[in-house]
Amino acid sequence: MPLQYTFQVGGHIFALDYPNGMLSEKELLPYAPFRTDSCFVNDRLFSLSIIDDPDALAANDPASANLEDENGKTTIFTHEDGSMTIYLTTVTGSQCCRIRISEDYKSAKAWIGGTSGERRYAIDTALMLLYTFASSKHDTLLVHASAIELNDKGYLFLGKSGTGKSTHSRLWLENIKGPKLLNDDNPIIRISHGIVYVYGSPWSGKTSCYRNKKIPIGGIVRLQQAPLNKITRITGIKAYAALLPSCSCMKWDHEMAHAIHSTISKVIERVPIYILECLPDNEAAILCHEKLEGNE
């Protein structure tokens, strides 16, 4: 008999069901703080069913896109009925996931395989993709960032991979009184009743920080490595350009891209955005903290 659980992430509810024994407690540990008893189908952002037959999710159409990163390759197939199939292949060349997603992103089926680590990567990626697609029309952004909370405000640190987002959060924790890490890889931004909030999520990269909490955003900072420490508030197109690269999005999906654009535009109107040119040192964290809290 399949098991089904519902989770609430970023204020959105989604369901996951799978055959008994297919997923271990360890593989689902990051999702435990987000469990909810909600069972109303109409309240769900999406539903994902795990199946045990990869051939049932084979894609016969030519690939629409191939994306590669440090985790491996993502191959995307689009179909005439508007649905989409995605293959995930690890850096070792092992296919660990196939996902079939409906045209409206509300339902999907997935097969996962491989080692425990590959299965964890597969389930996380499948749920993150569905979450990104389905939530884009609801003033919601899944962002690649490190986020901390301090004095009932959330602060997000963005930047290219290797820029030092996690390091900067750690420097806040070590040099400033009171902050706590909210999420270290994929926090969620959502606008509700005109207020921009940051939420913790089950997707926190290599850091085990899975906090089910939301707080208003006090500032967003894009980090740039530099030989000195300097922070500057930016607005308009510069602020938009600072936030956009960190937002998950299928840019060739025009409807989704338009929704993401609309949400980013609302965020930069309501939240102060900064560029921090910095060294990975204590003074950078102190300068950033003084500027952000001083501007509140």
Summary of the structure (lengths in Angstrom):
residues: 296
radius of gyration: 19.4
end to end distance: 53.1
largest distance: 59.7
contacts: 975
relative contact order: 0.13
helix: 29%
strand: 37%
